[in-house]
Amino acid sequence: MTLADMILWPGTKVCERLGVDPTGDAVLIRWLINTLVYLTVSLIIVWIVVV
């Protein structure tokens, strides 16, 4: 597994669960899921560091 595969893993799994090809037309769905996951993780880390 490459670094890119690990970074894109959450969106890829959601696309597979929905039954769409994550490398085809569902690239935007994969991008959206990855953005939401990493935004949430980043906000939690920032919250812990600041507080």
PyMOL commands that set and color helices and strands:
alter all, ss='L'
color gray80, all
select helices_A, chain A and resi 3-7+9-18+27-50
alter helices_A, ss='H'
color red, helices_A
deselect
rebuild
show_as cartoon
